[in-house]
Amino acid sequence: MKCITTCAVVLLGVLSTHASAATDPLSKANRLPPSLEQKVQQFRASLEASGYEVARGYWQLWSADDCKYALQTVGYCYGNNPTAPYVMAFLPRWGDEFVDRSLHHAIAAGRRNMAPNYRLGEREALVVLAEMPPPARYFGIGTNVYTRQASLNTEDPVYEILEDAKDLQEIVFAPSPNPERRLMVASIGDSTNNLVIEEQSQTSWGQQRYFVISPDQDMAASMTAALAGVPGIEATQVFTEAVAPGLVNVGYGAEADDLITYIRYSMPNDEVLGEQWRQRLPLTILRVRATGDDIPAKPFDIPAYETKTANFDEHTLETDLANLVAAVQEEWQQNGVISDFRSLSQWVDLVGQHCLGHDGPPQPEPPITLPRGPMNCLGDTQDADYQISSSHHIDRGEVVAVVGTLGTMTGNATYTSLSVNWFPALVGLLNRDDPLLEGSAQRFQGKLSASHSNFYVYYFARDCTGLTPWCAEIPKTLLSPGEALKIIQRNYINPGTRRGPAPSMVLNPVSLEFDGNHRPQAN
């Protein structure tokens, strides 16, 4: 009799879970495996039974195709990675949550009554239940402040630095479509990446993992406990991102910050399996808030960024890099128009918390002082180091050469990429990742004291005749005639650490603009 009673309770629970999934309109928005969907329904039922309000959102890819929305509303895009689309969370609104109509479709189009930008209450949490993707070079999930009620600060030292780079100044100090608010797109702390996940839970790729995003310590702890109460979930599989109220203006009113949460997933070991995960997107997101105004909040402190390091000081290769540039000029029998890339971390202090007005580490390079902001941080992350070129045009036969150190070979990066961006629209057009850069400097070994494998020489042009395989063509369908481009180098994750390489230890690449009507006789 005891077995019959127990089994009946279990069976009723399973049937209830399946019934909940069948009536949940968003249970099919993303293609979760049945075992994960069952956990979602059990978790949600336990929360609602405890008196929490729960609303379900969903995830969708965000790619270069979605830049059309930002171009129409904001005037430029957000520096998308052209070969690794982001995965963006879309959330329903609470009934008492302010909706800024000027930001409708400022990022992308979503389902009815769903949007990627949201406000977060003091006693609220976002909970992500996910099947991790197949193995790759990188996975990271994080939250940015998207816009903030603020005015232009022309006293910001970065504003003054960019007086000589007006195109970039107009982007990073741009207002939002609502003139009372500024675009921020600024990180609030370090991301939860695959290395963080592996360190805490031993494994990551292909596993079910859980993420809690909240301004309140007690809410985060309650969500972790509730998740751990679901069969098959362990507390070590739950990761918390703090949305510190000392940094972020939380709340549902017009004066509060609005936020975005998204995933970067780059360079899967198996492209087919990685693309299958992107098409299924086996994850979901729940909004959860405590009811009752008598519950005191216990806000998180502002989290400190982890210190960046590097495995190798690339400045020891500085002479070789200069010799390589000279060898490329000699091969072309042209000096070309030469310019150095600039580190966005050092040049314009691309650190989210600084853009939001916080004066914590890392300390910026002089003459930049803290506190400063507000400033658009362009979706920054401490998981990477970024360098940006000057502007180039390629409509008169110009060929742009990029000469640099290859971080994956110097030991300072898990992956390196060069992305071509339409500027100032800030639309990513194409990428060349490190496998396509390897070996491109081999023919110049005689000019180098170090191994050629530490370097690359790569070209971008309308026409790559005579320059293949170390050249990428940029057709007019990607970059319209008359438009300018900038090239951005990304170095992700210094091996042996959880963050990107220290920018002070990375050599900036060099770009040379050659007359493509007079090319080398042999490549």
N, C-alpha and C positions, 0 to 999 in steps of 0.2 A: 504493500500500500504506500509506503514511504517513497519508493522508487517512482510509482505512478504519479504521485503528487509532485515530486521534484521535476520529473520529466515533463509534466504538463506545464509547469511554470516556465521551464526553459523553452519549450515549444511555443508557448504564447509570446514569450519575449522575442523569439526569432520571427514569428508571424507578424508581430507588431512592428518590428524593424523593417520587414519587407513591405508592409502596408504603408509605413511612413515614407519609405523611398519611392513607392509607387505614386504617392500623392504630392511629393515634393517636386515642384515644377523645375527646380534647378538641379535635380539629381542627375539629369542627363546633359546638362550644359557642358560638363567636362566628363571624359570617359574614365571614370574611376573603376578599378577592379572591384568585384563584389565584396571582397573582404574589407577593403577600405571604406566603401560606401556603407557597409554595415556598421563600422566603427563611427562614421559620421553620424548616422542616425541614433546610435546608442549614446554617443556623447551629447548630441543635441537634446535628446529626451531627458537625460540626467540633468542638464542645465535648466531646461524649462520646468522640470519637476522641483528644482531648487529655487524657482522664482526669477530666474534671469530672463531678460528679453533676448531673443535670438533671431537673426536674419541672415539669410544665405546669399552670398555673391558667387562670382565665378571668375575664371581666368581666360584671357585670350592673347594671342600673339600680337605684338606691336612691332611693325617693320617699316621700311622706307615707304611702303605704299600708304601708310597712315600719316606720313608727313603732310599730305595734302590738307588735312584738317588744321594742323598747326600753322601752315603757311597762310591759310585763309583767316585765321583768328588772331594768331600771335605775330605773324609776319616772318617767322623762321621756324625750323624744326629743332630737335633736341640733340643733334649729334649722334644719330642712331648708328649702331654697328651694322653695316650693310649685309654681312654674311651670317650674323647670329642675332636673329630677332629677339627682342626682349619678350618676357611673359608678364603681362600687366593684370593686376587685380582690378575687378569691377565690383562695386558695392552698391546695395540699395541705400536710400536715404532713410534716416529716422524722421518721424513726423515733425519733430521740433528742431530739425537741423536746417540751418540757413543754406539756401541754394543760390549760388552766384550764376545767374543766367548768362553773364558775359563770357563764362568759361565753358559754355555748352559746346562740345566737340572741339575744345582747345587741344586735346590730346588724341582722341580717337572716338569713333562712334561705337556705342555699346547697345545692349538690349534696352528695351523700354524701362525707364525709371532706374537705370543703372549708370554709374559713372566711375571713372578711374580716380577722380579726386574726391576726397571726403574730409570731414571734420571728425575729430576724435574726442569723446567725452572724458572727463576726469576719472570716471569709474567704468571705463569701457576697455575691451580687449578685442583685437582681431585674432582669430585662430585659424591657422592654415594646416590642413591635413593633406599630406602629399605622398605620392609614390615618386621617389627620386629618379632622375633620368639615368640612362646608361653611362658608363665611365666616359669622362671627358677631361680636357685640360682644366676646366673651371666651371663651377656653379656658385652663385651667390644670390641671396635674397636680402633686400633691405628697403628702408623707408626714407623718403625725402620730404622735406617741406616743399610744397609746390608753389604757393603764393602766400604773401604776407601783407597785411595792412601796414603800409609804410610809405615814406617819401624818398625821393632821390637824395642821396648824400654825396654831394660833390666834394666834400672834404675827405672822403675815403681815399687813402693814399693810392689804392689801385686805380681809382678813377683818374687821378693825376698822372700816374704812370702811363695810362692808356691814351693820353691826349695825342700821342704820336701813332696810335693804332685805333683810329676812330671806328673802324668797322667792328672790331672786337668790343670796344667800349660801349657801342650802341646795343650790343647783345647782352653783355653781362650786367649792364645797368638799365635794362629795358623795363618799362612798366608792363603789367599784365593788361589784358583787354579791359579790365576794370581799373580806371586811372587812380583809384585810391589804394591799389595794391601793387606790389612788385613781384615779378617772377623770381623765384628763388632756386628751385630744383636742386636743393642742397641736402647732403647727407646729414643725419643726426647722430651718427656714430659709425662704428665698424659694421660691415655686413656679416651675416652668418653664411660663411662659405663652406665648400666641401671639406676643407681642412679643419675648420672649427667643428663640423659635424662628426668627422672621423675621430677627432681627439676625444670628444665626449662620449660617443656611442660606438666607437671602434670601426664601424663601417658606414658607408653613405650610399654609394651608387646602387640604384635599383631597389633600395630599401624604403619602407614606409617611415617617414619622419614628420615631426609636428613643430609648428612655430607659433609663438605667442607674441603679439605686439601690443604693448600697453603702456600708459603713463603711470600706472598704479601698481605698486609692489604686491599688495594683497590680491588684486585681480589677477595678476600674472601667476601668483602662487596658487590661487583657487583654480585657474584654468589648467595648470600643470597637474594638480591633484585630481581634477575631474578627468583629464585625459588618461592619467595613470590608473584610474579606476575602470577604464574600459578594457576588457580582456584583449590581450595581445599588444598593449601599449605599456612601455616602461618609462619611468620618469627621465631616464638618461637619454631618451629619444626625443625629448621636448626641449626646444631652444627659445630663449626669450630675447626680444629686442626692446630695450627701454626707450620710451618716448618721453624724455625728461621735461616736465613742465617749466623748469628753469631755462630751457632752451627753446621749447616749442609752446606756442600759445594754444593750449587745448581748450575745448569747449565747442558748442554748436552754434554760437552767434556769428554775426557778420564780421566781428572783430577777430575771430579765431583764425589761426593758420589752417589752410587745407593741405592735405598730404597725398602722396601717392606711394604705392608699394609695388615693387616689381622684381623680377628674377632675371639675372644674366646667366646664360648657359652657352658655353662656347667650346668649339673644337672637339666634338665627341670623337672617341677613338674609332667608332664605327658610324659613319655618316648616315647610313640607312637606318640603323637603330635609333640614332639621335633624332632623325627627322620623324620617325614613327612616334617617338615620345612627344615631340612638338605638336604633332597632329592630334594625338589623343589628349594631351594635357591632363594626366590623371591626378588632379589635385583640386581642392575646393577651399573656400574661405568663408568663415562665419563672423558676423558682427555679434558681440555679446556685451550686454551692459547690465549692471546691477540696478535693481529697482529700490526705491526708497531714498529720500534725501537725507536721512539721518545717518547714513554710513560715511564715516570720515575717510577722506582719501589719504593714501600713504605714497606720495610721489617718489618716483625714481630720481636719483641724482644724475647730473650730466655725466655720461660715460666718457672716459678718456680714450682717445685713439691709441692703438698699439703703436709702439715705436718702429719705424721702418729701418731696416738694415740692408746690407748688400753683401754678397759673397766675394765680390771682386771689385776693386777700384779701377774702373775703366779709364781713369785718367792716365794710367800707365800705358795705355794704347793711344794716347793723344798724338804722339809723333807719327805713329803708323797711320792713323786716320788722316792726318794732314798729307802724308806721302801718298795715300790712296787717292785722295781728292786730286792731287797733282798728276797722278798717273792717269786718272780718268780724263783730265783736261788734255794731257799729252795725247791720249788715244784719239780724242776728238779734234785735236789741233785747234782748240778754242779755249779761251779762259771761261767763257760762259758768264752768266750773271749768278754770282755765288752768294748764299746767305745761310746763316746758321738757324736751325730749329731752336725753339725756346721752350724750356720746361714750364708747363702751366702751373706746377706746384710752386716753383720758385719765382717765376715772373709775376704771376697775378694771384698767388696764394689761393689756389683752387682747393680749399679745405672747407667742407660744408659748415662746420660749427663756426668758423670764422666769418663766413658769408652771412651767418645768422646772428652775428654780434657777440659771440663768445670769445673770451681771451685766453682760452686754455691751449695746451700744446697740440701740435708742434709749432714752435715759434717760426714766424715767417722771415724771409730774407729782408735785410734793410734795403730800401728805406721804409718798408711796410711795417706799420705798427698796429697794435691791437688795443682796444676793440675797434672794429670797423664794420662796414656793411650798412644797409642790406645790399647783397650782390647775388646775381644769378650764378650758381656754382656749376651749372651745366651737367648735373647728374654725376657729381664727383664720387669717387670711391678711393679709399686708401689701399685697395687691393691692386691698384695699378699705378704706374707712373706714365705721365703723358707729356709728349713734346709736340709742338705745332710749328709748321713751316710758315714762311711768308706766303703771300698770295702769288699765284701764277696764272698765266693765260696760255692757251695752246692752240689758238685758231690760226696762227700764221706759220704753222709748221714747227713750233717750239717743241722741244723734248725736255722734260724735267727729269733729271737724275737725282736720286737720293742715295747718299753714301753714309753708312752708319755702322755702329757695332751691333752685333746680333746677340741680344740678351740671353737667348736660350743656349748659346754657345759660350758666352763669357761666364755663365753660371748665375746670372742675375734675374732670370725670368723663366716661368713655366711655359709661357707662350708670348711671342712677339708678333705684332701685326702693324702693317701700314695701311691706313684707310685714306681714300681720296674723298674729299668733302666739297660739295658745292658751297661756296662762301660768297656772301654772308648768310645765305639761306640755311646753312648748317645742316645740310642733308648728306648723309653718308651714301656714297655712290658705289664704291667697290673696295674690297680688302685684298691684301696680299699677306698671308700669314707666313710664319717662319719656314715651313717646309718649302715654300716657293722662293724663299730668299736664300736658302742654303746653297753654297757653291757658287754664288754669283760673283764673288770676288776672287775666285781661284786663279783666273788668268793674270792677276796682278801680284801673285805670290812673290815674284822676284823683287818687288818694290817694298816688301814688308819684312820686318824682323820677326813678328809674331805670326801665328798660323792664319791663313786667309779665312779659315772657318769662323773666326771671331768677327768678321765683317760681311757686309753685303753692298752690292751696287745694283740698283734697280731703277728702271725707267718707266715713265708714264707719258703717253702721247696719243694723239689722234691716230697715228700710223706707226706701227712698230717694225716696219720693214728694216731688216738687217740687225735688229736688236733682240730678237727672240733667242732663248726663252726668258730672258731677264727683262721683260717689258710687258706692260698691260695697256691695251688700247682703251681709250675713253671715247666712246661714240657720242655723236651729237644727240642721240636719244637719251643719253644719261646726263650730259652736260651741254646745255644749249649754247650756240655760238655767242660769243661776247661775255660769257659768264666766267668768273674766276674760281679757282680751286685752291684749297689748302690741304696739305697732307699731315695726318696725325699719326705719330708712332705711339703704340701702347705696349708696355711691358707689364704683364700680369704675374703676380705672386713670385717673390724671391724664394727659390727652393730652400726648404728647411725652415721656413717661417710661414706665417699665416697672412702676410700682407705683401704689397708690392715693394720693389727695391727702393732704397733711399735715393732720391733724385740727385743728391750731391755726389753720388758714386757712379752715376750713369752719364756717359758722354752724349751730348746732343748730336743728332745727325746733321748733315749738311746737304743743302739742295743746290743744284746747278741747273740753270736754264740755258740750253744750247739751241743753236739754229739747226733745226732738223733737216734743212735743205742741204747741209754739208755734213754727212755722217761718216763715221769711221769706215774704212774699206773692208775690214774684216772684224767680226766680233769675237 
